Amino acid sequence: MTSAEHQKGRARQGMAAIALAAMLAAPTAPRAAEAADQLYERTLMTAADARCRLFAPQIAAALDAARAQARGATLRSGVSEPQVAALEQRARAKAASAACNSKDITLAASRVKAAFDGYAQMQTMTYPGDVSSWKADRASSATIPFWRLSQMSAFGADRLMFGLAGRNKAVTAVATFENGQRPYAARVILRDTKRTLGPYIANQSGRALTGKVAPRNASLVFNAETREEAPPTLLPTGAKSGLAFRFPVAVAEAMSQLDPREAVTIEFVFTGRGDEMTRKAYVEVGDFAAGRAFLR
């Protein structure tokens, strides 16, 4: 790169930094800027790897998980979804304009390899949220069904395990009910990002996930595809029996697009006198996308 080209590159970076600073709200600017910087860098290198094949699969997966985690941190800091999408688009455009063998890409790739080599070897990871955590496990088993990515939730005296289970990482809900009732169906209800501009989070909702869900008319509803007795390895700790509901694969992708601060509703349907009866459990979106990327 010539001196003139280097100066032009620095100027473009400066303009991008100015645009980013203007984009961020003043109360959260320091925190948002740090998270957004990480998101920009990791999105750029993920896009560069997709085009140039810079990394081994393990490093690429670790980088993508870190990118998803940075995306969640940026949204938590107060940057809106359209702003995050615009930032990601700028990073991808920058990656598309850089030669695969350029000095900048080569140097950045070497730093990524050094930073993520150890991370790529990890088999388990916990992603803390504001209310709950996701636990990820990418060990393999050909015979025993186990949770790959899971979150536990209690709703009244009943308990739920939700996440990705088994070798195929199927979206699964396993519930146990203290009164012995058995639901005949289950649904996952989450915000439709194509019809909304952002999450619905009630003022003063605090740790209550009930105040972090979208109204039904702004949501997607996925019905469970199967219902069966839950394997012991998928039951909540201490439970002796429970039901496992498996959902369409589209649920995982839809959840990955949500804001980490919002919640997803799992609705269990029981037979009643006349109208159906339902019980609702909630899971925090948190770093679901990062955990899912970690499994890859």
TAKA-V175057 format. One record per residue. N is the residue number from 1. RES is the residue in one letter. SS is DSSP state (H for helix, E for strand, L for the rest). Layout:
N | RES | SS
N | RES | SS
This chain:
1 | M | L
2 | T | L
3 | S | H
4 | A | H
5 | E | H
6 | H | H
7 | Q | H
8 | K | H
9 | G | H
10 | R | H
11 | A | H
12 | R | H
13 | Q | H
14 | G | H
15 | M | H
16 | A | H
17 | A | H
18 | I | H
19 | A | H
20 | L | H
21 | A | H
22 | A | H
23 | M | H
24 | L | L
25 | A | L
26 | A | H
27 | P | H
28 | T | H
29 | A | H
30 | P | H
31 | R | H
32 | A | H
33 | A | H
34 | E | H
35 | A | H
36 | A | H
37 | D | H
38 | Q | H
39 | L | H
40 | Y | H
41 | E | H
42 | R | H
43 | T | H
44 | L | H
45 | M | H
46 | T | H
47 | A | H
48 | A | H
49 | D | H
50 | A | H
51 | R | H
52 | C | H
53 | R | L
54 | L | L
55 | F | L
56 | A | L
57 | P | H
58 | Q | H
59 | I | H
60 | A | H
61 | A | H
62 | A | H
63 | L | H
64 | D | H
65 | A | H
66 | A | H
67 | R | H
68 | A | H
69 | Q | H
70 | A | H
71 | R | H
72 | G | H
73 | A | H
74 | T | H
75 | L | H
76 | R | H
77 | S | L
78 | G | L
79 | V | L
80 | S | L
81 | E | H
82 | P | H
83 | Q | H
84 | V | H
85 | A | H
86 | A | H
87 | L | H
88 | E | H
89 | Q | H
90 | R | H
91 | A | H
92 | R | H
93 | A | H
94 | K | H
95 | A | H
96 | A | H
97 | S | H
98 | A | L
99 | A | L
100 | C | L
101 | N | L
102 | S | L
103 | K | H
104 | D | H
105 | I | H
106 | T | H
107 | L | H
108 | A | H
109 | A | H
110 | S | H
111 | R | H
112 | V | H
113 | K | H
114 | A | H
115 | A | H
116 | F | H
117 | D | H
118 | G | H
119 | Y | H
120 | A | H
121 | Q | L
122 | M | L
123 | Q | L
124 | T | E
125 | M | E
126 | T | E
127 | Y | E
128 | P | E
129 | G | L
130 | D | L
131 | V | L
132 | S | L
133 | S | E
134 | W | E
135 | K | E
136 | A | E
137 | D | E
138 | R | L
139 | A | L
140 | S | L
141 | S | L
142 | A | L
143 | T | L
144 | I | L
145 | P | L
146 | F | L
147 | W | E
148 | R | E
149 | L | E
150 | S | E
151 | Q | E
152 | M | E
153 | S | E
154 | A | E
155 | F | E
156 | G | L
157 | A | L
158 | D | E
159 | R | E
160 | L | E
161 | M | E
162 | F | E
163 | G | E
164 | L | E
165 | A | E
166 | G | L
167 | R | L
168 | N | L
169 | K | L
170 | A | E
171 | V | E
172 | T | E
173 | A | E
174 | V | E
175 | A | E
176 | T | E
177 | F | L
178 | E | L
179 | N | L
180 | G | L
181 | Q | L
182 | R | L
183 | P | L
184 | Y | L
185 | A | E
186 | A | E
187 | R | E
188 | V | E
189 | I | E
190 | L | E
191 | R | E
192 | D | L
193 | T | L
194 | K | L
195 | R | L
196 | T | L
197 | L | L
198 | G | L
199 | P | L
200 | Y | L
201 | I | L
202 | A | L
203 | N | L
204 | Q | L
205 | S | L
206 | G | L
207 | R | L
208 | A | L
209 | L | H
210 | T | H
211 | G | H
212 | K | H
213 | V | L
214 | A | L
215 | P | L
216 | R | H
217 | N | H
218 | A | H
219 | S | E
220 | L | E
221 | V | E
222 | F | E
223 | N | E
224 | A | L
225 | E | L
226 | T | E
227 | R | E
228 | E | E
229 | E | E
230 | A | L
231 | P | L
232 | P | H
233 | T | H
234 | L | H
235 | L | L
236 | P | L
237 | T | L
238 | G | L
239 | A | L
240 | K | L
241 | S | L
242 | G | L
243 | L | E
244 | A | E
245 | F | E
246 | R | E
247 | F | L
248 | P | L
249 | V | L
250 | A | H
251 | V | H
252 | A | H
253 | E | H
254 | A | H
255 | M | H
256 | S | H
257 | Q | L
258 | L | L
259 | D | L
260 | P | L
261 | R | L
262 | E | L
263 | A | E
264 | V | E
265 | T | E
266 | I | E
267 | E | E
268 | F | E
269 | V | E
270 | F | E
271 | T | L
272 | G | L
273 | R | L
274 | G | L
275 | D | L
276 | E | L
277 | M | E
278 | T | E
279 | R | E
280 | K | E
281 | A | E
282 | Y | E
283 | V | E
284 | E | E
285 | V | L
286 | G | L
287 | D | L
288 | F | H
289 | A | H
290 | A | H
291 | G | H
292 | R | H
293 | A | H
294 | F | H
295 | L | H
296 | R | L
